[in-house]
Amino acid sequence: VPGFRGRAYVVLEGLVLTDFGNRLPNMTGRCTQATAATYEDAIESMLVESGLDADYFDVTALTGSAPGYIVQGPIATSQRLQPYMISGETLAREIDGVLTFYPRTDAPTVTIDADDLGAHPEGGSSDYPASVSDSDDLDVPSAVEVTFLDGNKDYQSGTVIERALGVASSTTGHMRLPLAMTSAQARDIAQHSL
């Protein structure tokens, strides 16, 4: 709890106080994480908590240590996953009925024949094929601001801004990630988002 750092509350049921002079004893405790959490562990935990059976998802391709994460209140599973999907550069798709998570670098490349673009009756052709084009520079943000929990500043809110060179836009994209990380990690996320 940010206002009470270094303090934890524990409920003890059935503690016999006669061993302590019929008074509450002073106790010291230590909370540590047994191992570093990985993206695989963290995302699997969120999916299981949401009620998804382990047979319906696959996170085995994910690697790397996952940053600490603050989840405030009940939120949809897709919203809970989003900060880890962004920070871990993770994508997901359904393959044979299984929700499969994988690194963005492993994303498949797909070539679509021009005749397959646009909706039309089978065997016919489309009068209005879909077009794909780059967006205008004005639509692309010239900067990305990432707000995060700075592990080097006692987990207070930190902000980094990365700017794109040669973009005519004056807009700034904003990301609020409830993740504990360093400024360098947040800067990497901002750079990948430009």
Buried (B, 14 or more C-beta within 10 A) or exposed (E): EEEEEEEEEEEEEEEEEEEEEEEEEEEEEEEEEEEEBBBBBBBBEBBEEEEBEEEEBBBEEBEBEBBBBEEEEEEEEEEBBBBBBBBBBBBBEEEEEEBBBBBEEEEEEEEEEEEEBEEBEEEEEBEEBEEEEEEEEEEBBBBBBBBBBBBEEEBEEBBBEBEBEEBEBEEEBEBEBBBBBBBEBBBBBBBEBB
